[in-house]
Amino acid sequence: MARNKPKAKKLRLAKCKKQTKWAPFWVVPKALRLGRRVHPGRFTAIKRNWRRDKIKA
């Protein structure tokens, strides 16, 4: 990829990066009630890895 990227492409890549993050810690007790211990990654809609799944940005 080029060293200098257009701003629009940078914004698209930044959005994709945000989508793969885990949900915040307070989402788990809010969704499943207190007491259940579940990984916050379960509440992330889009799970992508930089090596495995490529983006069409």
C-alpha positions as CSV (number, residue, x, y, z in Angstrom):
1,M,0.0,0.0,0.0
2,A,1.2,3.5,-0.7
3,R,2.9,5.5,2.1
4,N,0.7,8.5,1.5
5,K,-3.0,7.6,1.5
6,P,-5.9,9.8,0.5
7,K,-8.0,11.1,3.4
8,A,-11.1,9.3,2.4
9,K,-9.3,5.9,2.4
10,K,-7.8,6.7,5.8
11,L,-11.3,7.4,7.2
12,R,-12.6,4.1,5.7
13,L,-9.8,2.1,7.2
14,A,-10.3,3.9,10.6
15,K,-13.9,2.9,10.6
16,C,-13.1,-0.7,9.9
17,K,-10.6,-0.7,12.7
18,K,-13.2,0.6,15.2
19,Q,-15.7,-2.1,14.2
20,T,-13.4,-4.9,15.2
21,K,-12.8,-3.7,18.7
22,W,-14.3,-5.5,21.7
23,A,-17.5,-4.0,23.2
24,P,-17.0,-1.9,26.3
25,F,-16.9,-3.7,29.7
26,W,-20.2,-2.3,30.8
27,V,-22.1,-3.9,27.9
28,V,-21.8,-7.4,29.3
29,P,-23.8,-6.9,32.6
30,K,-26.2,-4.6,30.8
31,A,-27.0,-7.3,28.1
32,L,-26.9,-10.4,30.2
33,R,-27.6,-9.2,33.8
34,L,-25.1,-9.1,36.6
35,G,-23.3,-12.3,37.6
36,R,-22.5,-13.8,34.1
37,R,-18.9,-13.7,33.0
38,V,-18.8,-13.5,29.3
39,H,-16.0,-12.1,27.0
40,P,-16.8,-8.7,25.6
41,G,-15.7,-9.9,22.1
42,R,-19.0,-11.8,21.9
43,F,-20.9,-8.5,21.5
44,T,-18.8,-7.3,18.6
45,A,-20.8,-7.5,15.3
46,I,-17.9,-7.6,12.8
47,K,-15.0,-9.8,13.8
48,R,-12.1,-9.4,11.4
49,N,-8.3,-10.1,11.7
50,W,-5.7,-8.2,9.7
51,R,-4.1,-11.4,8.6
52,R,-7.1,-13.6,7.9
53,D,-9.9,-11.3,6.4
54,K,-9.1,-8.4,4.1
55,I,-11.2,-5.3,3.6
56,K,-12.3,-3.8,0.4
57,A,-11.4,-0.2,1.3
